[in-house]
Amino acid sequence: MIFGDVALADAEGAILAHSKALDRGRLKKGTRLSADDVARLREAGIATVVAARLEPGDLTEDEAAAAIGAALAGAGVRAGAAATGRVNLFAEPAGLFLPDRGVVDALNAIDPGITLATLAEHAPVGAGQMVATVKIIPLAVPGAAVDRAVRLVADRAAFRLAPFAARRLALIQTELPGVKPSVLDKTRRATEARLALSGSTIGEEIRCAHDTAALKDALERLGPADITLVFGASAVIDAGDVIPAAIVAAGGAVDHLGMPVDPGNLLLLGRLEGRPVLGAPGCARSPKENGFDWVLNRLLADLAVSGEDIRRMGVGGLLMEIASRPQPREALPKKSETQGAADVG
């Protein structure tokens, strides 16, 4: 591509770099100048325009974006139409977005004019939500570079969508003296809101005392469920605590306790009769994102979660604080302190 000032005599077929307001309408940036367009520019007293002239093998920004977008589509992702050098990609079903960083980085390294931006790994998305965008920076790029990008993603997908499946969950909440029923009701509502994106539901709920024997009995009384969620009246801080002990006593197993995500540290991952059991951290009573969401969403998308997976969640695992936590990471300043700071400055 040759970019710069172009005399009108040579401008037919060139791509206009900047919009031009004329007496008879407007020529938009990116317009492939026709003979009539050149005549209108001449009538307006314009002698030269800033434009791009294609060299052999070049593709316009829309042609390049459309080719790369079409190659990226598939595995639950569709491509939109090309416009102004951009193609957006959208989730077809709701699910978890799974990009391959190596492929995305390799595509972005092919040519400075070709870019691909995506959502973060394991981002939960609704049907129709944008998950990635291809943007061609200049008005045209070499066709050879576009071919390399297309071949790259043909050999190894840059991303895919793991669709959510509607699951039936069981919910157990343990109680201690002084725990208000309204707290447990709020926890159920927050959980139902978390499940809405996947179409999953709570099929059964049991509330029982916060002791090993009562929780063991509740686990054994549950009907069929794809996933069991246990919210304890007291946080799990040891493998011998109430929730892990009850799971083991009921014939299950604890796969992992704790996670390097905050809020969400005190999560338990276990199994009972071959199905996942999650011991929820206290922060999961809030609707705000925490480590519990990261594990639950993977299970709802039918992705296996191991202890090793959880141990690798530390980078990016420092999430926004939840103000309602009993013990926030940093002590909140007292009202008198904040007032004093405001008075100072």
DOMIDO-177510 format. One record per residue (C-alpha): residue number from 1; residue in three letters; chain; x, y, z. Coordinates in nm, 3 decimals. Layout:
N
+-----+-----+---+---------+---------+---------+
:   k :   r : c :       x :       y :       z :
+-----+-----+---+---------+---------+---------+
: NUM : ala : A :       X :       Y :       Z :
...
+-----+-----+---+---------+---------+---------+
This chain:
345
+-----+-----+---+---------+---------+---------+
:   k :   r : c :       x :       y :       z :
+-----+-----+---+---------+---------+---------+
:   1 : met : A :   0.000 :   0.000 :   0.000 :
:   2 : ile : A :   0.121 :   0.349 :  -0.090 :
:   3 : phe : A :  -0.011 :   0.615 :   0.145 :
:   4 : gly : A :   0.006 :   0.992 :   0.109 :
:   5 : asp : A :  -0.103 :   1.287 :  -0.103 :
:   6 : val : A :  -0.255 :   1.184 :  -0.436 :
:   7 : ala : A :  -0.331 :   1.421 :  -0.723 :
:   8 : leu : A :  -0.692 :   1.395 :  -0.841 :
:   9 : ala : A :  -0.568 :   1.283 :  -1.182 :
:  10 : asp : A :  -0.435 :   0.967 :  -1.015 :
:  11 : ala : A :  -0.699 :   0.931 :  -0.741 :
:  12 : glu : A :  -0.956 :   0.706 :  -0.908 :
:  13 : gly : A :  -0.947 :   0.368 :  -0.728 :
:  14 : ala : A :  -0.755 :   0.506 :  -0.431 :
:  15 : ile : A :  -0.898 :   0.477 :  -0.078 :
:  16 : leu : A :  -0.978 :   0.806 :   0.091 :
:  17 : ala : A :  -0.793 :   0.845 :   0.422 :
:  18 : his : A :  -0.999 :   1.130 :   0.568 :
:  19 : ser : A :  -1.363 :   1.228 :   0.525 :
:  20 : lys : A :  -1.438 :   1.520 :   0.293 :
:  21 : ala : A :  -1.739 :   1.751 :   0.324 :
:  22 : leu : A :  -1.858 :   1.857 :  -0.023 :
:  23 : asp : A :  -2.138 :   2.074 :  -0.159 :
:  24 : arg : A :  -2.313 :   1.757 :  -0.271 :
:  25 : gly : A :  -2.291 :   1.540 :   0.038 :
:  26 : arg : A :  -1.989 :   1.390 :   0.206 :
:  27 : leu : A :  -1.723 :   1.137 :   0.112 :
:  28 : lys : A :  -1.646 :   0.912 :   0.408 :
:  29 : lys : A :  -1.308 :   0.787 :   0.516 :
:  30 : gly : A :  -1.240 :   0.452 :   0.352 :
:  31 : thr : A :  -1.432 :   0.534 :   0.032 :
:  32 : arg : A :  -1.287 :   0.369 :  -0.277 :
:  33 : leu : A :  -1.288 :   0.675 :  -0.505 :
:  34 : ser : A :  -1.487 :   0.637 :  -0.826 :
:  35 : ala : A :  -1.473 :   0.861 :  -1.133 :
:  36 : asp : A :  -1.782 :   1.044 :  -1.004 :
:  37 : asp : A :  -1.621 :   1.091 :  -0.661 :
:  38 : val : A :  -1.314 :   1.243 :  -0.826 :
:  39 : ala : A :  -1.533 :   1.476 :  -1.030 :
:  40 : arg : A :  -1.715 :   1.595 :  -0.716 :
:  41 : leu : A :  -1.380 :   1.662 :  -0.546 :
:  42 : arg : A :  -1.264 :   1.860 :  -0.848 :
:  43 : glu : A :  -1.587 :   2.065 :  -0.846 :
:  44 : ala : A :  -1.515 :   2.150 :  -0.482 :
:  45 : gly : A :  -1.178 :   2.294 :  -0.581 :
:  46 : ile : A :  -0.977 :   2.014 :  -0.424 :
:  47 : ala : A :  -0.656 :   1.929 :  -0.610 :
:  48 : thr : A :  -0.515 :   1.649 :  -0.396 :
:  49 : val : A :  -0.640 :   1.407 :  -0.135 :
:  50 : val : A :  -0.468 :   1.195 :   0.128 :
:  51 : ala : A :  -0.536 :   0.840 :   0.019 :
:  52 : ala : A :  -0.404 :   0.487 :   0.000 :
:  53 : arg : A :  -0.327 :   0.321 :  -0.331 :
:  54 : leu : A :  -0.324 :  -0.056 :  -0.331 :
:  55 : glu : A :  -0.023 :  -0.250 :  -0.448 :
:  56 : pro : A :  -0.050 :  -0.597 :  -0.603 :
:  57 : gly : A :  -0.174 :  -0.846 :  -0.346 :
:  58 : asp : A :  -0.306 :  -0.588 :  -0.099 :
:  59 : leu : A :  -0.647 :  -0.629 :   0.065 :
:  60 : thr : A :  -0.863 :  -0.341 :   0.185 :
:  61 : glu : A :  -0.928 :  -0.311 :   0.557 :
:  62 : asp : A :  -1.276 :  -0.464 :   0.527 :
:  63 : glu : A :  -1.160 :  -0.747 :   0.302 :
:  64 : ala : A :  -0.882 :  -0.833 :   0.547 :
:  65 : ala : A :  -1.104 :  -0.812 :   0.854 :
:  66 : ala : A :  -1.374 :  -1.023 :   0.690 :
:  67 : ala : A :  -1.128 :  -1.298 :   0.593 :
:  68 : ile : A :  -0.972 :  -1.319 :   0.940 :
:  69 : gly : A :  -1.309 :  -1.294 :   1.115 :
:  70 : ala : A :  -1.450 :  -1.579 :   0.907 :
:  71 : ala : A :  -1.148 :  -1.794 :   0.992 :
:  72 : leu : A :  -1.188 :  -1.723 :   1.365 :
:  73 : ala : A :  -1.558 :  -1.812 :   1.373 :
:  74 : gly : A :  -1.670 :  -2.154 :   1.489 :
:  75 : ala : A :  -1.683 :  -2.355 :   1.813 :
:  76 : gly : A :  -1.973 :  -2.152 :   1.948 :
:  77 : val : A :  -1.858 :  -1.816 :   1.810 :
:  78 : arg : A :  -1.997 :  -1.629 :   1.507 :
:  79 : ala : A :  -1.849 :  -1.339 :   1.313 :
:  80 : gly : A :  -2.035 :  -1.018 :   1.233 :
:  81 : ala : A :  -2.008 :  -0.812 :   0.916 :
:  82 : ala : A :  -1.697 :  -0.612 :   0.834 :
:  83 : ala : A :  -1.714 :  -0.234 :   0.867 :
:  84 : thr : A :  -1.441 :   0.031 :   0.898 :
:  85 : gly : A :  -1.179 :  -0.244 :   0.912 :
:  86 : arg : A :  -1.345 :  -0.422 :   1.204 :
:  87 : val : A :  -1.520 :  -0.756 :   1.253 :
:  88 : asn : A :  -1.672 :  -0.835 :   1.592 :
:  89 : leu : A :  -1.718 :  -1.192 :   1.712 :
:  90 : phe : A :  -2.007 :  -1.304 :   1.930 :
:  91 : ala : A :  -2.093 :  -1.597 :   2.153 :
:  92 : glu : A :  -2.373 :  -1.809 :   2.009 :
:  93 : pro : A :  -2.478 :  -1.989 :   2.331 :
:  94 : ala : A :  -2.407 :  -1.871 :   2.684 :
:  95 : gly : A :  -2.089 :  -2.022 :   2.825 :
:  96 : leu : A :  -1.727 :  -1.970 :   2.924 :
:  97 : phe : A :  -1.492 :  -1.802 :   2.678 :
:  98 : leu : A :  -1.166 :  -1.993 :   2.632 :
:  99 : pro : A :  -0.896 :  -1.807 :   2.435 :
: 100 : asp : A :  -0.559 :  -1.955 :   2.348 :
: 101 : arg : A :  -0.307 :  -1.686 :   2.443 :
: 102 : gly : A :  -0.034 :  -1.841 :   2.229 :
: 103 : val : A :  -0.245 :  -1.823 :   1.913 :
: 104 : val : A :  -0.376 :  -1.473 :   1.986 :
: 105 : asp : A :  -0.022 :  -1.348 :   2.051 :
: 106 : ala : A :   0.105 :  -1.517 :   1.734 :
: 107 : leu : A :  -0.169 :  -1.359 :   1.524 :
: 108 : asn : A :  -0.097 :  -1.014 :   1.666 :
: 109 : ala : A :   0.271 :  -1.062 :   1.577 :
: 110 : ile : A :   0.209 :  -1.127 :   1.206 :
: 111 : asp : A :   0.169 :  -0.764 :   1.099 :
: 112 : pro : A :   0.132 :  -0.440 :   1.299 :
: 113 : gly : A :  -0.179 :  -0.361 :   1.095 :
: 114 : ile : A :  -0.363 :  -0.678 :   1.204 :
: 115 : thr : A :  -0.496 :  -0.688 :   1.562 :
: 116 : leu : A :  -0.714 :  -0.924 :   1.763 :
: 117 : ala : A :  -0.851 :  -0.839 :   2.109 :
: 118 : thr : A :  -1.048 :  -1.086 :   2.324 :
: 119 : leu : A :  -1.215 :  -1.117 :   2.660 :
: 120 : ala : A :  -1.018 :  -1.271 :   2.945 :
: 121 : glu : A :  -0.979 :  -1.646 :   2.987 :
: 122 : his : A :  -1.285 :  -1.818 :   3.139 :
: 123 : ala : A :  -1.498 :  -1.504 :   3.110 :
: 124 : pro : A :  -1.868 :  -1.598 :   3.149 :
: 125 : val : A :  -2.072 :  -1.464 :   2.856 :
: 126 : gly : A :  -2.435 :  -1.458 :   2.755 :
: 127 : ala : A :  -2.569 :  -1.560 :   2.416 :
: 128 : gly : A :  -2.497 :  -1.285 :   2.165 :
: 129 : gln : A :  -2.232 :  -1.114 :   2.378 :
: 130 : met : A :  -1.918 :  -0.985 :   2.203 :
: 131 : val : A :  -1.613 :  -1.196 :   2.288 :
: 132 : ala : A :  -1.349 :  -1.067 :   2.045 :
: 133 : thr : A :  -1.283 :  -0.806 :   1.780 :
: 134 : val : A :  -1.055 :  -0.800 :   1.475 :
: 135 : lys : A :  -0.937 :  -0.452 :   1.378 :
: 136 : ile : A :  -0.725 :  -0.367 :   1.076 :
: 137 : ile : A :  -0.532 :  -0.049 :   1.155 :
: 138 : pro : A :  -0.438 :   0.089 :   0.808 :
: 139 : leu : A :  -0.668 :   0.116 :   0.507 :
: 140 : ala : A :  -0.510 :  -0.193 :   0.352 :
: 141 : val : A :  -0.266 :  -0.469 :   0.444 :
: 142 : pro : A :  -0.065 :  -0.720 :   0.242 :
: 143 : gly : A :  -0.274 :  -1.018 :   0.140 :
: 144 : ala : A :   0.016 :  -1.245 :   0.233 :
: 145 : ala : A :  -0.013 :  -1.132 :   0.595 :
: 146 : val : A :  -0.385 :  -1.201 :   0.594 :
: 147 : asp : A :  -0.320 :  -1.547 :   0.449 :
: 148 : arg : A :  -0.075 :  -1.620 :   0.731 :
: 149 : ala : A :  -0.334 :  -1.517 :   0.989 :
: 150 : val : A :  -0.601 :  -1.735 :   0.829 :
: 151 : arg : A :  -0.369 :  -2.037 :   0.813 :
: 152 : leu : A :  -0.265 :  -1.985 :   1.175 :
: 153 : val : A :  -0.618 :  -2.006 :   1.313 :
: 154 : ala : A :  -0.711 :  -2.284 :   1.073 :
: 155 : asp : A :  -0.436 :  -2.500 :   1.224 :
: 156 : arg : A :  -0.513 :  -2.408 :   1.587 :
: 157 : ala : A :  -0.823 :  -2.224 :   1.706 :
: 158 : ala : A :  -0.759 :  -1.888 :   1.872 :
: 159 : phe : A :  -1.057 :  -1.942 :   2.103 :
: 160 : arg : A :  -1.368 :  -2.146 :   2.165 :
: 161 : leu : A :  -1.678 :  -2.129 :   2.378 :
: 162 : ala : A :  -1.758 :  -2.396 :   2.637 :
: 163 : pro : A :  -2.140 :  -2.378 :   2.651 :
: 164 : phe : A :  -2.322 :  -2.381 :   2.981 :
: 165 : ala : A :  -2.557 :  -2.671 :   3.047 :
: 166 : ala : A :  -2.869 :  -2.632 :   3.259 :
: 167 : arg : A :  -2.789 :  -2.821 :   3.579 :
: 168 : arg : A :  -2.995 :  -2.923 :   3.879 :
: 169 : leu : A :  -2.818 :  -2.825 :   4.200 :
: 170 : ala : A :  -2.874 :  -2.913 :   4.562 :
: 171 : leu : A :  -2.820 :  -2.650 :   4.831 :
: 172 : ile : A :  -2.739 :  -2.719 :   5.195 :
: 173 : gln : A :  -2.706 :  -2.438 :   5.449 :
: 174 : thr : A :  -2.591 :  -2.508 :   5.801 :
: 175 : glu : A :  -2.710 :  -2.302 :   6.097 :
: 176 : leu : A :  -2.576 :  -2.188 :   6.431 :
: 177 : pro : A :  -2.773 :  -2.016 :   6.708 :
: 178 : gly : A :  -2.828 :  -1.653 :   6.618 :
: 179 : val : A :  -2.815 :  -1.703 :   6.239 :
: 180 : lys : A :  -3.114 :  -1.519 :   6.093 :
: 181 : pro : A :  -3.332 :  -1.702 :   5.837 :
: 182 : ser : A :  -3.315 :  -1.385 :   5.626 :
: 183 : val : A :  -2.940 :  -1.441 :   5.580 :
: 184 : leu : A :  -3.005 :  -1.791 :   5.444 :
: 185 : asp : A :  -3.287 :  -1.662 :   5.224 :
: 186 : lys : A :  -3.055 :  -1.395 :   5.083 :
: 187 : thr : A :  -2.787 :  -1.659 :   5.017 :
: 188 : arg : A :  -3.033 :  -1.866 :   4.816 :
: 189 : arg : A :  -3.138 :  -1.564 :   4.608 :
: 190 : ala : A :  -2.774 :  -1.474 :   4.538 :
: 191 : thr : A :  -2.707 :  -1.834 :   4.433 :
: 192 : glu : A :  -3.009 :  -1.845 :   4.204 :
: 193 : ala : A :  -2.888 :  -1.524 :   4.040 :
: 194 : arg : A :  -2.548 :  -1.687 :   3.979 :
: 195 : leu : A :  -2.717 :  -1.984 :   3.812 :
: 196 : ala : A :  -2.945 :  -1.779 :   3.586 :
: 197 : leu : A :  -2.694 :  -1.732 :   3.302 :
: 198 : ser : A :  -2.659 :  -2.110 :   3.261 :
: 199 : gly : A :  -3.029 :  -2.185 :   3.303 :
: 200 : ser : A :  -2.949 :  -2.397 :   3.609 :
: 201 : thr : A :  -3.177 :  -2.425 :   3.911 :
: 202 : ile : A :  -3.177 :  -2.525 :   4.277 :
: 203 : gly : A :  -3.384 :  -2.841 :   4.287 :
: 204 : glu : A :  -3.363 :  -2.904 :   4.660 :
: 205 : glu : A :  -3.255 :  -2.717 :   4.970 :
: 206 : ile : A :  -3.186 :  -2.850 :   5.319 :
: 207 : arg : A :  -3.106 :  -2.643 :   5.627 :
: 208 : cys : A :  -2.944 :  -2.823 :   5.916 :
: 209 : ala : A :  -2.736 :  -2.768 :   6.227 :
: 210 : his : A :  -2.369 :  -2.683 :   6.181 :
: 211 : asp : A :  -2.220 :  -3.010 :   6.302 :
: 212 : thr : A :  -2.069 :  -3.307 :   6.126 :
: 213 : ala : A :  -2.344 :  -3.559 :   6.202 :
: 214 : ala : A :  -2.628 :  -3.330 :   6.093 :
: 215 : leu : A :  -2.451 :  -3.233 :   5.770 :
: 216 : lys : A :  -2.364 :  -3.597 :   5.694 :
: 217 : asp : A :  -2.731 :  -3.684 :   5.731 :
: 218 : ala : A :  -2.834 :  -3.397 :   5.504 :
: 219 : leu : A :  -2.586 :  -3.504 :   5.236 :
: 220 : glu : A :  -2.720 :  -3.859 :   5.249 :
: 221 : arg : A :  -3.084 :  -3.744 :   5.230 :
: 222 : leu : A :  -3.038 :  -3.537 :   4.916 :
: 223 : gly : A :  -3.206 :  -3.651 :   4.599 :
: 224 : pro : A :  -3.029 :  -3.662 :   4.261 :
: 225 : ala : A :  -2.829 :  -3.347 :   4.182 :
: 226 : asp : A :  -2.556 :  -3.258 :   3.934 :
: 227 : ile : A :  -2.371 :  -3.036 :   4.184 :
: 228 : thr : A :  -2.412 :  -2.989 :   4.558 :
: 229 : leu : A :  -2.342 :  -2.655 :   4.723 :
: 230 : val : A :  -2.279 :  -2.632 :   5.096 :
: 231 : phe : A :  -2.285 :  -2.296 :   5.272 :
: 232 : gly : A :  -2.154 :  -2.332 :   5.624 :
: 233 : ala : A :  -2.255 :  -2.112 :   5.915 :
: 234 : ser : A :  -1.883 :  -2.106 :   5.996 :
: 235 : ala : A :  -1.598 :  -2.094 :   5.745 :
: 236 : val : A :  -1.392 :  -2.403 :   5.663 :
: 237 : ile : A :  -1.039 :  -2.352 :   5.793 :
: 238 : asp : A :  -0.910 :  -2.710 :   5.828 :
: 239 : ala : A :  -0.949 :  -3.049 :   5.662 :
: 240 : gly : A :  -1.101 :  -3.177 :   5.986 :
: 241 : asp : A :  -1.364 :  -2.902 :   6.000 :
: 242 : val : A :  -1.739 :  -2.969 :   5.983 :
: 243 : ile : A :  -1.797 :  -2.957 :   5.607 :
: 244 : pro : A :  -1.498 :  -3.167 :   5.490 :
: 245 : ala : A :  -1.551 :  -3.413 :   5.776 :
: 246 : ala : A :  -1.918 :  -3.457 :   5.683 :
: 247 : ile : A :  -1.838 :  -3.515 :   5.315 :
: 248 : val : A :  -1.588 :  -3.787 :   5.405 :
: 249 : ala : A :  -1.828 :  -3.940 :   5.659 :
: 250 : ala : A :  -2.098 :  -3.959 :   5.389 :
: 251 : gly : A :  -1.862 :  -4.160 :   5.166 :
: 252 : gly : A :  -1.723 :  -3.873 :   4.961 :
: 253 : ala : A :  -1.379 :  -3.720 :   4.922 :
: 254 : val : A :  -1.220 :  -3.377 :   4.954 :
: 255 : asp : A :  -1.010 :  -3.294 :   4.648 :
: 256 : his : A :  -0.887 :  -2.950 :   4.747 :
: 257 : leu : A :  -0.927 :  -2.700 :   5.029 :
: 258 : gly : A :  -0.847 :  -2.331 :   4.986 :
: 259 : met : A :  -0.770 :  -2.124 :   4.676 :
: 260 : pro : A :  -0.535 :  -1.837 :   4.585 :
: 261 : val : A :  -0.826 :  -1.610 :   4.495 :
: 262 : asp : A :  -0.940 :  -1.333 :   4.728 :
: 263 : pro : A :  -1.226 :  -1.301 :   4.808 :
: 264 : gly : A :  -1.282 :  -1.676 :   4.789 :
: 265 : asn : A :  -0.986 :  -1.824 :   4.979 :
: 266 : leu : A :  -1.194 :  -2.061 :   5.194 :
: 267 : leu : A :  -1.342 :  -2.273 :   4.916 :
: 268 : leu : A :  -1.366 :  -2.652 :   4.929 :
: 269 : leu : A :  -1.384 :  -2.881 :   4.628 :
: 270 : gly : A :  -1.498 :  -3.237 :   4.689 :
: 271 : arg : A :  -1.691 :  -3.530 :   4.545 :
: 272 : leu : A :  -1.982 :  -3.741 :   4.659 :
: 273 : glu : A :  -2.109 :  -4.035 :   4.453 :
: 274 : gly : A :  -1.906 :  -3.911 :   4.158 :
: 275 : arg : A :  -2.060 :  -3.562 :   4.156 :
: 276 : pro : A :  -1.899 :  -3.232 :   4.262 :
: 277 : val : A :  -1.956 :  -3.085 :   4.607 :
: 278 : leu : A :  -1.854 :  -2.723 :   4.667 :
: 279 : gly : A :  -1.807 :  -2.588 :   5.015 :
: 280 : ala : A :  -1.877 :  -2.219 :   4.956 :
: 281 : pro : A :  -1.668 :  -1.943 :   5.115 :
: 282 : gly : A :  -1.863 :  -1.687 :   5.313 :
: 283 : cys : A :  -1.809 :  -1.422 :   5.043 :
: 284 : ala : A :  -2.028 :  -1.627 :   4.808 :
: 285 : arg : A :  -2.329 :  -1.503 :   5.004 :
: 286 : ser : A :  -2.267 :  -1.174 :   4.823 :
: 287 : pro : A :  -2.357 :  -1.140 :   4.453 :
: 288 : lys : A :  -2.016 :  -0.983 :   4.381 :
: 289 : glu : A :  -1.758 :  -1.186 :   4.190 :
: 290 : asn : A :  -1.533 :  -1.408 :   4.400 :
: 291 : gly : A :  -1.337 :  -1.732 :   4.366 :
: 292 : phe : A :  -1.651 :  -1.941 :   4.409 :
: 293 : asp : A :  -1.778 :  -1.806 :   4.075 :
: 294 : trp : A :  -1.460 :  -1.915 :   3.900 :
: 295 : val : A :  -1.502 :  -2.277 :   4.006 :
: 296 : leu : A :  -1.882 :  -2.297 :   3.982 :
: 297 : asn : A :  -1.888 :  -2.152 :   3.628 :
: 298 : arg : A :  -1.638 :  -2.410 :   3.507 :
: 299 : leu : A :  -1.850 :  -2.691 :   3.647 :
: 300 : leu : A :  -2.162 :  -2.544 :   3.485 :
: 301 : ala : A :  -1.974 :  -2.543 :   3.152 :
: 302 : asp : A :  -1.882 :  -2.911 :   3.203 :
: 303 : leu : A :  -1.512 :  -2.830 :   3.247 :
: 304 : ala : A :  -1.319 :  -3.046 :   3.490 :
: 305 : val : A :  -1.167 :  -2.862 :   3.785 :
: 306 : ser : A :  -0.876 :  -3.013 :   3.976 :
: 307 : gly : A :  -0.670 :  -2.898 :   4.270 :
: 308 : glu : A :  -0.394 :  -2.806 :   4.025 :
: 309 : asp : A :  -0.639 :  -2.586 :   3.831 :
: 310 : ile : A :  -0.729 :  -2.404 :   4.150 :
: 311 : arg : A :  -0.364 :  -2.359 :   4.251 :
: 312 : arg : A :  -0.300 :  -2.186 :   3.917 :
: 313 : met : A :  -0.566 :  -1.918 :   3.976 :
: 314 : gly : A :  -0.341 :  -1.688 :   4.179 :
: 315 : val : A :  -0.239 :  -1.453 :   3.897 :
: 316 : gly : A :  -0.540 :  -1.229 :   3.854 :
: 317 : gly : A :  -0.692 :  -1.374 :   4.168 :
: 318 : leu : A :  -0.689 :  -1.051 :   4.367 :
: 319 : leu : A :  -1.046 :  -0.938 :   4.308 :
: 320 : met : A :  -1.241 :  -0.636 :   4.423 :
: 321 : glu : A :  -1.303 :  -0.631 :   4.796 :
: 322 : ile : A :  -1.654 :  -0.711 :   4.922 :
: 323 : ala : A :  -1.743 :  -0.447 :   5.180 :
: 324 : ser : A :  -1.975 :  -0.680 :   5.375 :
: 325 : arg : A :  -1.698 :  -0.931 :   5.456 :
: 326 : pro : A :  -1.650 :  -0.971 :   5.831 :
: 327 : gln : A :  -1.272 :  -0.939 :   5.793 :
: 328 : pro : A :  -1.179 :  -0.728 :   5.486 :
: 329 : arg : A :  -0.819 :  -0.731 :   5.361 :
: 330 : glu : A :  -0.765 :  -0.376 :   5.484 :
: 331 : ala : A :  -0.941 :  -0.222 :   5.778 :
: 332 : leu : A :  -1.194 :   0.035 :   5.666 :
: 333 : pro : A :  -1.118 :   0.382 :   5.806 :
: 334 : lys : A :  -1.342 :   0.506 :   6.084 :
: 335 : lys : A :  -1.586 :   0.783 :   6.001 :
: 336 : ser : A :  -1.392 :   1.030 :   6.214 :
: 337 : glu : A :  -1.073 :   0.948 :   6.023 :
: 338 : thr : A :  -1.230 :   0.999 :   5.680 :
: 339 : gln : A :  -1.388 :   1.324 :   5.802 :
: 340 : gly : A :  -1.051 :   1.443 :   5.924 :
: 341 : ala : A :  -0.890 :   1.360 :   5.591 :
: 342 : ala : A :  -1.161 :   1.550 :   5.411 :
: 343 : asp : A :  -1.109 :   1.848 :   5.639 :
: 344 : val : A :  -0.735 :   1.847 :   5.568 :
: 345 : gly : A :  -0.760 :   1.842 :   5.201 :
+-----+-----+---+---------+---------+---------+
